[in-house]
C-alpha cells in the first residue's frame, strides 16, 4: 500500500499532485472509501463525521471529485460478514481516513480486521491527523485521549517507522508549538516529524518524502 499522511487533508497543489502521482490516474477516475470512525471519540463527533463525509470540513478529502465515494464505518464491521466489505476494500483505489482520536481509531482498525489487511492492499491510503498517526509505532502520551478497558498505551499500528506530531503551530492549538513538538519527540524511541496543516508525508516501499507548502521538522531518534 502507498501512504500519504497529512495533518489536515489535501490542502494545497503540492499535496494534490502527490496524491495524483500515487493514484497514477485522475481523481475523477478513482473510487474512494472514507473512514470517519476516529472522530466519534471526540465531543461533537457525529457532526464532524457528517462534515467530513459531506465535504464541508476545512480538511479536503471527500470533496476532491472522486468517481465514487462510499463510507466504511469500522465500528460496524465486526458485526457483519467480511464478504460484505472485504472485496470492496480490495478493489477501491483510495482509503480516506479521518482525524479524531488515534487510539480509538487504532482499536477499531484492529477489531474490524482492517489493520491486518492494510499492508497488502493495492490502494492508496490518505490519512488526516489521527488517520495518519494511527500508522505510526507510537503517538506519545500528549495525544492519549480515549483508552480501551485494557488500559492506556500510546502504541499504534507501526506500519511506518516514525511518529507524527500534526497541526504544528495551529492558531487554535496553543499546545502545538515547535517547542511542544520538541518535548514530545524527546520522549519517543523512534524518529518523528512535526508537520503543519500544509504538509504531508509520502511513503512508498519504505521511501519517505515530505510534501510541504508550509513548515515541518524531522527529529532523529
WOKAZI-V399433 format. One line per field, one symbol per residue. ss: DSSP state (H for helix, E for strand, C for the rest). psi: psi as a letter, one per 20 degrees, with the letter a starting at -180 (. if undefined). burial: 1 if it has 9 or more other C-alpha atoms within 8 Angstrom, else 0. A space follows every 10 residues. Layout:
ss=???
psi=???
burial=???
This chain:
ss=CEEEEECCCC CCHHHHHHHH HHHCCCHHHC EEEEECHHHH HCCCHHHHHH HHHHCCCCCC CHHHCCCEEE ECCHHHHCCC CHHHCHHHHH HCCEEEECCC CHHHHHHHHH HHCHHHHHCC CCCEEEEECH HHHCCCCECC HHHCCCCCCC CCCCECCCCC CEEEECCCCC CCCCCCCHHH HHHHHHCCCC EEEEECCCEE EEEECCEEEE EECCCEEEEC C
psi=qppoorhkan irhghghggg hhhjrqhijq qqpqoighii jqpjghghgg hghikkrjnp fhjikqgqpr pnohhhhijr phiihghggh iqhqpoorac ohhgggghhg hhihgihghi qirppoqodh hghhirhqiq hhjoepqrhi rpqjpbhkir krrporkpkp hjnijkrhgg hggghhiqjq qqppqaijqr ppookipppp oqjcqrpppr .
burial=1111111111 1001110111 0010001001 1111111111 1000100110 1111101011 1110011010 1011001100 0000100001 0111111111 1111111111 0111100000 0011111111 1111111111 0001001000 0001011100 1111111111 0000011101 1101100101 1111111111 1111000000 1100110010 0
